[in-house]
Amino acid sequence: MKRTKIYVETLGCPKNLVRTQDFYRQLDYSNYEVVYSPEEADVIVVNTCGFIADAVEESLTVALQLKEEYPDSVLVFAGCVPLRFGTELVQSELPEFDYVVPGFNMPSAFSEYQGPLQTSVLTYPYAYVSIAEGCNGRCSYCTIPKFWGSLKSRPAVEIVDEINELYEIGIREVILVSQDTGAWGTDLYGRPSLELLLRALRDTQIPWIRLMYVNPTFITEKLLLAWKDTGRVLPYFDIPVQSGSDKVLRQMRRGYDRNQILQALKLIDGVFAENTKRTSIMVGFPGETEDDVQATLDLLIQGEFHHVGVFGYCDEEEADSHKLVPKVDPEIINTRKTATEAVALELHRLWEEKCVGKTYQCLVEASSGSEFIGRIWGQAPEIDGMFLGKGEVEPGEMVEIVVEKTKPGQLIGRKKVQKATSNT
C-alpha cells in the first residue's frame, strides 16, 4: 500500500520544533511517510507562530504561498495562529486551507502510532525537549498565556525517559525549553522546583544538556548547585532580561529589577568560574526613553553578557501594553535596535577572542572530507555562531578542538590530535 507523504514547515521558536517532533513521534508510519520537500508531499502541514503580528503575517504568507504552489496537496494550517485567533475565524477568512488545527491537535487519522522516535526525522545530533507548556507570568507585552494557558509542567520521569530515548538514536545534545523554564514544577509541587528536575537528569547519559529561558527571578544558589552537580547541564545561562531600566521592567511586569539581575549574574559567576551568558533585549517599549536605553546598554556591559538577541517592541492589540502611552516611533525603535545590536556585536566579538588558543569539546553537526562544522558548549544551536574545523570526523561525534582564530559569528580551528610520544 502506498504511504501518504507528509511535509511539515515549522515556523517560530524552538517550542514549535518540539511540537513538530512530537507530531513525527505520533505519526502512523504504516500509512504515512515524512518527506523534507513540499514538492514530494501529499499533505503539507504549516506549524505556525502567533507570538507577534510579524510572525502571524509570516505564517499566513508561507501557508498561502505553499497552497498556491502545490494546489493538489492537502494543506493543514496548525499551531499558534489558529489557537490564538480561533479555528472558525481562520476557516472563514481563509477557506483555501483544507484543515485548520489549533495548537498541534492533528486529525486522529495521522496519530494512530505511539512508538519510538524515528531516526530519519532528526537532522542534527541535537534535539529540543519541552519541559512545560503555558506560563504563569503576565508580562504586559505577551499574549502567550492567553492562548496557551497557565504553566503545565511535564513530570521529571517523562522528561528523563525522552532524553534517554533520544540518546539511544544518536542525539548528543538536548536543549530544554518552555515559556518560563525556571518556573518548572510550580504546578506539581506548589513552588518553582527546577533543581529537582536537574537532579533527575543525572539518570541520563546524554553528554550535553542545555537550558533556555531561565528568568533571573529563579536563579538561586540552590538551583546553581544542583545545576553544577548533574555534570551534564552546561554552564550556559540564557537569561532573557528584556531591559536594564527599572521603570521599563515594572511596566513590562517582568517581576524583577536591575539589582536582581545583577545579583543573579553574581551568583552564576560565584558557582561557575567559566560560564557563558546569553540574554534577549526588547527596545521601543511604550514610554521608553534614551536614558532607559542607556541603562540597558550599561547592564549588558556590566553583566558581561556574551550573546545578546535584540528585537523591537511589537504593539499587539490583545496585549495589556497596547494601552500604554506614549508609543515609540518605529524609526526610533529601529535606531535603538541598531545601537543595541552594535553593543551586542562587540560583546560577542570579545567572547570569541577569549576563545582563541583554548581547547574545547565540540559537537560535530556536519562534515565533508577533512572539514567540519560544529559547536562548542558556549554556542547554542542556530543563534550563537559555529565552529569551523579541520579534521576527519563524523556528524554526532564529540571531539576535542583548538580554536585558532575567529571571524564574526565563527570560531575557526582544528581537531586536536594526540601527539605520539618519542623515545629519542
N, C-alpha and C positions, 0 to 999 in steps of 0.2 A: 504494500500500500504506500502510495506517495505521501510523504510528510509535508505539512504546511510550513512554509518558510517565514520566519518572523525576524524583523529588524527593529531594534529599539534605538531611537535617537534620544539621548539623555542630555537635558539642559540644566543649568544651575549648579548648585553646590554639591559637595560630596555626599550629603544625605540622599540626594537623588540617585547617585551612583549605587548607594546601598539598596535603595528600593528597586532599581533595575536588577541588581544581583539577586535580590530576594525573589523577584519575578522569574528569573532564569532558574532559580532553585526549585520553584514550584511547578515549572512547566512540565507538561506531559510529553516526554521525549519520544514516546511511541507514536505520537501523532504530529509533533512539531519539531522543527529544526531551527536553531539560531543561525542567522547569517549576518554578515558585517557590512553589507552594502544594500541600500534601498532598492537598487536595480534588480537584485535577486529575490526580493521579498514578495510574498503573497499578502502578508499583513505588516503594516508599518505602525509601530507604537511611538508616539511622541510623549516622553515623560517631561512635563512642563515645569517651569519655575514661576511662581507668582509672588515673589518676595516684594518686588517694586515694579513700578509701571514699565520701566525699560525691559525688565525680564518678561513681563506679560506680553509686551509688544514683540519681543524676540520669539517667544513661544508661538504666538499666533502666526507670525511671518514664516517661521520654519515649517509649521504644520501645513499652512496653505500652499507653500511652495512645493512641499513633498506631494500633496494631493494633486496639484496641478501637473507635476512632472510624472507622477505614477498613478493616473486616474483609475487603473484597473485593480490597484491594490486596496485592500481594506485599511482605512486609517482609523486608529484608536487614539483619541486625544485624552491623555491621562495626566495625573499628577496634581500639582498645586493650583493651577489656574481654575479647573472646574471645581476643585474643593473650595477655593476662595469665592468664586462668583456663582456657584450653583450649576448643577447639570442642566436644568431646564433653560436657564438663561443662555448658556453656551450653545445648547442644541437649537434654540430658536434663532439665535444670531448667526450661527454657523452650521446650517443644515448639511453642508458638504462633508462633514465629519461623520463617519459611519457609526462610531461608538464614542460616547463621552463618559469618561470614568473618573469620578472624584477620588483623589489620592491615588492609590495603585491597586484598588479592589477590582482586579481584572475579571472579565466574564469567566464563570466557572469552567467553561469548556477548555480554557487554557491551563487550568491549575488542578488537574486530577492527580498529578505526580507529586509525591513528597519523598525526596531521597537525597543522596549526597550531592554536593556541588559538582557541576560539570566542568571538568578541567578546560574544555575548549573555549569557555566563555571568559576565562581570566587571561587578560592580555599581558599583564605585567606581574612581576613577583611580589607585588604588594596588593593589599585589599583594604577597603574601608569596612568597618563593622559599627553598626549603630548600637548604642547602649541605652537609648531612650528616645521617645517621641514627645513632642509638645514642650511647653515651657511654663514655669510658674512666674517668670519675670513679666513685668508690664511696662517695658520701655515705651516711651511715648511715641517713638517713630516707627515701631514694629507692629505688624499685623499678624505675625505667625500664630500667636496664641488664639487669635480669633477664629482661625480655621483648622489648626492642629490641636487646639485644646491645651489643657494643663499637662504637667510632666507625668509621663508614664514610663517608669524605668523597667528595663529588662532584668530579670534575675541574673545574678552573677554566674550561676552554674550554666545557664543558657549561653551566655557570652563566652565563657571558657570553652564550652563544647564546640561552639562555632569556630573559635580561634584554632583549636586543636584539629578540627576538620580541615581548615584552610592550610594548616601546616602539612598535613598528610598529602595534599595535592600540590605542594611546591611553593606555597606562599611563605615569604621570609620576613615580611614586614606587615603589621596590621596597624591601621590608623583608627582609633576610637573616636567616633563623632556623635554629636547630638546638638540640640539647640543651645543647651546650657550644661556642659559636661560636668562641671563642678557640683551641680545640684543633684547628681545621680543618687538615688536611694531615698530621697526625701519622702516620696510616696510609699516606699516599702518599710522604712524604719522610723519615720517621723522626724528625720533630720538629714542634712546632707551627709552621705556616707561613702564618698568616693574611695576613701582609704580602705574600706572593706573589699571593694572590687579590686583594687590594686593588689591587696594581699592574695586574693583568689587567683590572680594572674600568675602567681608563682607556679601554679599547676599546669602551665603551658610550656611548650618547647620552642615557641617562635623566638628568634633572636632579637627582633626589634618590635617594640610596641610604642606607638606614638599617640599622645593625647592632643586633641584640638579643642578650642573654645572653652578654656577654663578661666572664668572671670576672677578678678583679683579678690573678690569677697571670700572666695573659697580657699585661697592659698594660706594654709596654716602650717606650722612646724610639724604637727601630727600628720598631715597629709604628705608633706615633703619627705618625711622619714619613711613612710610607707612606700612612697614613690621610689625612693632610693633602694629600699630593702628588696624590691622584686628582682633586681638585677636584669630586668628585661625592658622596663619602661625607660625610654630615652630621656636624658636631661634636656629636653626640648620643651619650651613653655610658650604655648600660644595663648596670649592673654589679651583679648580684644578690649582695650581701654576706651576707645572711641574719641576721647578728648582729654586734654590736660587742664581744662578750665573747670573749677568747682561750680561756677554758675551754669555752664552748659551741661555738666554732668547731672546737676539737680533737675534741670528742665528735661533732660533725656530720661530721668528716673532710672539711672543706672544702679543706684543702691550703694555707691561708694564715692569717696572723694579722692583728690590728688594725693593726699597724705597716705591713704590706704593703699593706693597703687604703689607708691614708693616703698612702703613697709613690706608689701608682698615681694617686690623685687629684691629688697634687702634680705628677706628670709631665704629666697632662692639662692642668692649668692653665698649665704652662710652655710647652706647644706650642700650645694653643688659648686665646687671650686671652678669647674668648667661646665658651662651651660650655654644654650642658645635660646634667645628670646625673640618671639615674633609678636606683633600686635597689628591691629587694624584701627584706622582713624577715619572719622567722618568729619568732613568740613562743610560749612554752609548751613549748619543747623539754625533754625529761626532765632534771631536775636544775637547770633554770634558776631563778635567784634574783632578788630585786628588784635586787640590785647588778648582775647581768648585764643586766637590762632597762635600768637607768640607763646602763650602758656603751654599750648600743645607741643610746639616745636621744642621748647625748653625741656619738657618732660621726656620727649623722645631721646634727647641728647643726655640728659641727666640719668635716665633709666638705662642707657646703653643698650637700646634695642638693636638687634642685628638685622631683622627682616621686618618691613613695615608695608602693609597694604593700605592704600588711600582711596576713598571713594567720596563722591559728593552726595549731600543730602537730597533725597527724593521725596517730594511732598505728596504723600498718599492720603486720599480723602478719608479713608477708613481709620487712619492713624490719629491718635489724640494730638500729635504735634501739628496736625493740619490747622488747628485752631490758633496756634501760637503766631505772634507777630513781634517785630517786623520780619518779613521774609528777606532772605539774602538774594540779591540779584544773581541770576545764573552765570553772568560773565564774571562776577566777583567770586562765585563758587569755583569756577574753572581756574581763576588766578590763584586762589588759595590752594586748590588741589595741586597745581603745578609747583607752587612754592614748597608744599609739604612733601611732595614726591622728590624734590631736589634734595631735601634733608634725608629722606629715606634712602635715596640712592647713595649718598655719601656714607651713611651708617653701614649700608650693605657692603660698600667698597672697603671700608675699614675692616669689616669682619672677614672679607675674602683675603685681604692682605695678611691678616693674622694667621690664616690657614697655611700660608706658604711655608714650606720647609717641614711641615708636620706630617706625621703618619696617621692614617685613619683606616677604619674598616669601611668598605664601600659595597653597597648592594648594586650589583650589575643588572641593568634593565635591558640593554641591547648590546649586541656585539657584531662586528664584521671584520673578519681577518684578524689583524693584530691591533684593532682599535675597539674601544667600548665606551658606552655611556652608562653612568650610574649616579649614585648619590651617597654622600657621607651622612652621618647621623644628624648633622645640623641642617640638613636640607629636606624639607617635606616635599612630597611629590607635587610637581606642576607649578609651584609658587616660589620656590627658593633657589632656583637655578639648578645646574647639573655639574657633575664631574665628568670630564672628557679624558680618557686614559689610553695609554699604550700597553699592550699585553694581550696574550691569548687567554680569554676567559669565556664563560658561557652565561647567558641570562639566568638570574636566580642565584648565582654564586655570591658569597660574601668573601671579598678579597682584601688584602692589606695593600694600601696605596700610599704614594707620596705625592703631595701637592707641590708642584714646581713653579707655577706661575698662575696668573689669573687674567681673565677678560671679563667685562661686565656680564654678570649672570653666569659665569663659568669658572670653575676651578679646573686647572689643567695639570696633568701629571702622568704617572705611570704606576703599573703594578709593581709592588716591591718584590724583588727577587732575593731569596735567601742565598747569601754568598757561601760558596763551598770553602771549608777550612783548608788551609795549606800546611804541609809539614815542613816546608822549606823556609 
